[in-house]
Structures are given as C-alpha cells and as structure tokens.
C-alpha cells in the first residue's frame, strides 16, 4: 500500500490524499463547528486578492480558507492535482456552492453592507450570473496574474487557513 509520504502530492490521486489525517481532521473540525470553508485557486492573483479582501472586511471572522490545490480540498471536495480550479467553492454545513452562488453566499456571510450586495446578486438569474462569472474566471490570469506558489498566511491569519 502506498502511504501519503511516498507520494508526490502534486500527482497524488484524491483517494491517497484523503488519508492525510491533518487535512481530514481540519476540514471535519471546521465543518463540525459550522464554519464555512472558502476553497480558492492558490496561484490565482484575483483569488488571492479576494481572500485578502474577505480577511479585511468580514465582521465575524468565521470563514476559513483552503487552496483548491491543498489537502483539505482533496479531503472535503475530492479535488485532484490535475483538476480545473477555475471556480471558487464554498462549503457550508455540508452544502457545496460554486461560481456565482459561492460569491453571493460569501458576500452574505461577510455581514454588513456586503450582505445586501450578496442579496442583490442573487436577484440576478443564475445563468446570467454564471456567464459573468465565467467571463471573469476565463480571463483572471491575464487580468490579475498568476502566482508561482499558493498564498502563505501571515502568523496572525494562520488560524483561519487549512492545508
């Protein structure tokens, strides 16, 4: 049997990464505590900017973050290293949202005026919202750049990031 330490994580199948006790425990603990997890493309400039924005503006500091390329995403979402990470994912109370649904819910969770913006976004029919999301997602590297590696949290942020 192959163990996690025998595998190159960049090429490991999701089933192998599920055996990572740290990732499985972290994701399970967050979900059990009712804390939503925002899964983002760790090498996307727009995605990293969005994480910084949420960290700066979320009132309750309940949202946790995990890169789609990480162990928690593999354990909770079943992602693999060769997946297309073009959509943000939000996992809350066992419900997985993506694309514009995830963005609208994220805004609602942020509280304050952002909740109003999230509600207004949900008024727009999903197919129209998702076309707008797709246009931005398809051009995100060209417009916002690509990072060489996943974002590393600062010491103050570490408690809100999952592997």
N, C-alpha and C positions, 0 to 999 in steps of 0.2 A: 504494500500500500504506500502511496505517495503521501508525504506529510507536507504541511504548508512550508516548512523550512527548505524542502527540496525543490520548490517550485519558484520560477521567476514570476513574481506577481503580475508583471506586465503581460504574461502569456498564460496565466493560470485560468482554468475554467472556473466558472462561478461556484460549482459544487465544491471545488477544492478550497476556495476562499471562505465558504460557509463554515469551515472547520476552525477558522480563526476565533478563538474564544473571546479575545478582546473586542473584536468588531461585533460579534453576535451579542455579547453582553452589553456593550454600549448602546447598540441600536434597540435591544429589548428593554433596557432600563429607561431609555428616553421615551419609548412608546408606552411603557407601563405607567410612566409618570404623566402621560398625557401631553408631552411636549412635542410639538411638530418639528419635523426634520426637513430642512430645505437641502435638496441634493442639487449641486451645481457643477458645471464643467470647470474643473480646477485650472485649466490652462486658457480659458477664455477671458479676455480683458473686460468685456461687458459684464460677464458673470461675476468676476472678482469685484468690479465696481459696485454691482448690485448688492453683494454681500456686505461690502463696506457701508453702503447706504443703509441697509437694514440694521446693521450694528449701531450706526449713529442715530437712527430715528425710531427704532422700536421702543415703545414705552415700557412694556412688561418684561423684556429680555427673556422671553420664553422660547423663542425659536432657536433651534440648534442647526448646525451646518455640517455638511459632509460632501466631499467631492464625489462626483459620479464615478471617478476612476478609483475610488477607495474601497477599503474592505467593508465598511458599513453599507455602502450601496450594493456591493455584491451580496452581502448577507440579507439585507432588507428588501432589495429590489430585484436581485438576481442578475445584475449587470455583469458584463464580461469586458475584458480589456479592449476587445475589438468592436464594441457597440458604438452606435452613433449617439453622441452626447449632445445633440442639438436642442434638447428640450430640458428645461428645468423641471424638477419633480418635487412635489411637496407631499410628505407622508404625515397624516394626522389621524390619530385614533383608528388606524388600520385602513384608512381611505387614502388612495394614491391619486393625486391630481397632477396633470402635466399641462404644458403650453399655457394658454391664456387663463385657464381655470386655476392653475397654480399661482399665477401672478395676481389674479383678482383676490384669491383667498389669502395670499401673503400680505397684500395691502390691508385687508380686513384685520388680520392678526396683528398688524403693526400698531393699530389703535389710532386715536386722534383723527385728524383730517384725512389720514391715509385710508381709514375705514370707509369714509364717504367716497373716495376715489375708487376703492375696490367695489363698492356697491354700484357706482355709475358704470364701471367697466362691465359688470355682469348684466347690465341692461342691454348691452350690445349683443346680438345673437352670436352664439359660439362660433359658427362657421366664419363669420366676418372677423371676429376677434382673432381666430386662429390664422386667418390669412395674414393679418397684420403681424402676428407673432412670427409666422413663417418667413415673411419678408425680412424682419429684423434678424432672426436666427440665421438665415441663409447668408447674411452679409456681416455678421458680427465680427469675424476675424479681420475682414477688410476695413471695417469702420473703427474697431476698438483694439485690434491687435491680438496676438497670441502670446501667452506666457511660456517660458521654457519649462516651467515646473508648476505643480499645484501650489496655491497660496498657502503660506505658513502663518498660523495665527500668532499674534503677539502674546506675551505671557498673560496679559490681562484678559485676552479673548479665549485662551486655551480651553476653559471650561465649557465653552459653547460649541467647540468643534469636535467632531467624531472622526475616527480614522477612515 
